[in-house]
Amino acid sequence: MYRIRWAEGVWALLVLLAAAMMACGLADAFTFIVAAATYPVGHRLVLLGALGFAGAAVWAWLRPARRWVRVLTALPAVVVGGLALQFEDGGWGVLAGLVLIPAAVFAMLAHLRRPPGVARHEK
């Protein structure tokens, strides 16, 4: 059985909330031909998700976490959030989100599975 501390659990919930907000926002904001009626709401959700990922990344930098976990947590905020600000109606943010959101969730799960300082064979 793995022991999860409260701070790590709250951090993981922040990452999951940011991932859900950003993914729902990207789904609402992406259109092929004409802007959907929910476009402004979707764009705001993408920016809120980017803010959540930025907060989770700062939190990961302030506590002991592996460097790749820190970087993969910060990438959706920087890349997808930056693309949402720069190209509001482009598909580049959606393409980046398809890769970076699952990567951030994978990094969070890998960190919860084996936090730094725990030996490989320790139970």
N, C-alpha and C positions, 0 to 999 in steps of 0.2 A: 504494500500500500504506500502511496506517495503522499507526503505531507505538504500541503500548500499553505503558505502563510497568508494572512489576511491582506497584506499589501500586494502580494503577487496575485491574489484572486481579484482584487479590485482593479489592478492594472490589466489583467486579462479581460475583465468585463468592459473596461474602457476601450480596449482594442477591438473587441467584438461589436460593441455599440458603434464605434467609428466605422468599422467595416460594413455593418448593416446600413448605416446612414449613407455612406458613400456609394454603395452598390445600388440602393434604391434611388438615390439621386441621379446616378448615371443612367439608370434604366428610364427614369422620367425625362431626363434632359436630352437623350439621344433621339434624333429623328433623321429620316432620310430626305424628305421633301419639304414639308412645312412644319413650323413650330407647333408643338402640341400645346393644349391649354394648360397642362401641368408643368410646362417648361420652367417658369420662374421658381416654382416650389422645388423642382428637381435640382436646379442650379444652386439654390440655397442649401439643400441637403448635401450636395457634393462639398460645398465650402464648410459646412458644419462637420462633415466627416473628416475633412482635411484638418480642421481645428482639433478634432478629437485625436487623430493620429499624431498631430504635433504635440499635444499634451502627453500622450502615451510615450512618445519618443523622448521628450524631456524627462519624464519620470524614469524611463529606462536608462538614460544617461546619468541620472542622479543616484541610482542604486546599482548594486553589482549585477551586471548582465554581460553576456558575451557581446563582442563588438558587432558581429553579424546580426544579432538580434536587435541591437540598437539601430543599425543602418536599415534593416528591412522594415522596422517599425516606422522610421522616418521617411522612407521613400514614397509611400502613397501621399503623404502630406505635401511633400515638395513637388513631386512630378505631377500627380493627378490634380492636386489643388492649383499648382502653377499653370497647368494646361487649361484648367477650367477658368482661370482668370484671364489668360492670354487669348485663348480661342474658345469663346463662349459656346459657339454652335458647331464646333468641330468634333470629329470622331476620334481624335487622338487621345483624349482623356479616357474614353471608353476602352480603347485598345490597351492603354497603359494600365487601366484599372483591372482588366482581365488577368493581368500578370501580377501586378503589385499587391492587390488586396489579398488574394490567396497566399502570396509569399509572406505577407505580414502576419496573417493568421497562423501559417505554418511555423513561423519563427516564435510566435507566442506559445503555441503548443509544445514546441521543442524546448523552450525555456521552462515551461511548467513541468515537463517530463523529467528534465535533468537540469536543475539550476546550477550555476557555477559554485564550485567548492564541494560538490558532492562527488565522491569517488564512483568510478564506473561499476564496481562490484558491491557497493554498499547498499543495503536495503533499509 
